[in-house]
Amino acid sequence: MTRIARRGLCLVLAAPSGAGKSVIANALVAGEPQLRLSVSATTRPPRAGEVDGVHYHFQTQAAFDQMVQANGLLEWARVLGRHSYGTPRAPVEAALRAGLDMVFDIDWQGYRRLRAALPEDVVGVFILPPDMGTLETRLRARAGDDEAEIARRMQLAADEISHWSEFDHVVVNDDLPGAIEAVRAVLHAARLAT
């Protein structure tokens, strides 16, 4: 029997800050050998402990703009007028051709653009917190943001959550191990789709 070559897929996880999408993405990558984390490009400076090429590809605005002009990004946005973020095209397309899956930790706008760029390859999962009070508690537990930043993040969260219905799947993260397994089930089902 001839083995069928499989094209990889793009698993997009979107959620408001504090809902757990990065933890879920990292857990999936750790447990799924055929899954790679998409590393975004950004113009923001690295935070303590972040490594170029691992957490982000840190770029100057000029270098980022050159990537945009050369069609080197699948999706990109300027966030709050401050910093640009985007998904480099070449590593994603190479992974998909090789039959590897990519997981993306991006927002709803990035999901829309990625789906437009690769319409047959994208599966979207929106991660919801159990409620807004739990989300606020999680944001406060991060320790480091002042009250104004917490308020700003909560407003952004409400805006982000309003787009949940645009996604293929929704997972409520009220139990982290359960949420990880729910997203893993979506990934496995998507791999079996024709």
N, C-alpha and C positions, 0 to 999 in steps of 0.2 A: 504494500500500500504506500502510495506517495504521501509524504508529509505536506500538509498545507502550510505555506508561508503565511505567517500572521503579521499584519501591520499593528504597531503599538497604538495605544490610545492616550488621550490627554484627560486626566482626572482632575477637574477643578474643584478645589475646596474653597468656598467663600463664607465669610462670617464677619460679624462685628468683632472688633478688638476685644479679647477676653473670653471669647466663646470656645476656644480650644482648637482652632483649626491647625495651628502650627504643631501642637502636641500630637494631634491625630495624624497629620502628614508625616511627621518624623517616626511615629510608631509604625505606620504602614511601610515606609521605606526600610526600616530595620527588619521587618518580618517578611517582606516580599522581594525576593532576589531579582525579579524582572521589572521592578519599579525604581525609577530615579526621580529625585527632587529637581524640579526646574529651578535654576538659580537666576533670579532677576537682576537686571542692571538698574542702578540708581545713581542719582547725583547727590544724594545726601551723604554726609560724612559717616564713617564707620562708628558704631557705638563700641563701648568697652567690650572686648572679647570677640568681636566680629572679625572674620578673616575674609579677605578679598578672594573671590572665586568659590568660597564655601557658603557663606551666608548671602552675599550679593557680589555682583561685579561692580565695584565702585568706579564711577566715571566722572569726568568733568562734564559740565553742561555742553561744552563744545564737542566733546567726543560723543556724548549721547545724541546730540543733534545730528552728527554725521551718520550715526547708526540709523536714525529715523530717515534721513535723506536717501540713504543707500538701500532702503527697504530691508534693513537688517533686524527689524523687530516685528514680531507677530502682533503685538499689542503694546501700547504705551499710553501713559497719561502723566500730566503734571498735577500733583496732588496738593490741594490747598494753595496753589500758586507758589509753592516753595520748592519742591523737589520733583524730579521726574523719575518714573519707574517704568520698566518695560521688560518684555520677554525676548531674549535673543533668539532669532529664527533658526540659525544653523544647527545648534545642538539639539533642538527639539525635533527638527525634521530628520536629522541623522538617527536619533533614537527611534523614532517611529518607523523609519525604513528598516532598522535592525530588529524590529519586533519588540522593542522595549516600551514600557509604559512610562509616562511622565505624570507626576503629581504637581499641581500648581496651587500655591497659597496666594491668591489674588482676590481683588474685589469684584463686585458685580459688573462694573464697567469693563474690567479686563476680561471677564468671562464673556461678555457680549462680543468684544472685539476678537477674542481668540476663537470663539465659535464662528464668527464671520470669516476669519482667515482659514480655519480648518473645519468646515462644517460637518464632515463625516467622522471626525476624529475626537470630538469633545463630549465628555459626560460631566455634567455639573451637579455638585452636591452642596446644598446650603446647610451650614451648621448653625443651629439656633441654641441660645442659652435657654434654660428652663423658664426664666422670667427675667425682667429687667432688674429686679432687686439682686438676684444672684449675679448678674453680669456686673453690676456696680460693685458688689462685694469682691468679685474676682479682680476687677481693675484696681481697687484700693489695696488688695493684697500684694500687688506687684511692687508696692512701696517705691516711691520716686516721683510720682506725679502729684502736683499741687491740685487744689480744689478746682481751679479754673480749667486745668487740663482734664480732670475727671469729668467735669461738666461738658467740655467740648467732645470728649470721647463718647459720652452717653448720647449726645445729640447726633453724632456721626453714626452711632450704633442704630439709633431709631431710623435714620435715613437708609442705612444699609439693609436692615431687616425688612424694610418696605418692598424690597426686590426679591424676596424669597421665592415667590411663585414663578419666577422666570427660570428656575432651575429644574433639572430632571428629577432630583431627589431632595428630600429634606430629612435631616437627622437632628433630633433634640439631644444636646449633650447634657443630660442630667445625671449620667453615670459614665465616666470616661471610658472604662473598658468596654461597656456596651456600645458606646458611640463609635469607638474604634472598630469593633466587630461589625457594626451596621455599615460603616463606610467600606470595610473590607468586602462585605457581601455585595455591595454595589460594584466594586472593582471586579470581583470574580464574575458577576453576572454580565458586566459589560464586555469582559474578555470572551465570553461565549456567544455574544450577539453576532448575527451574520451581517 
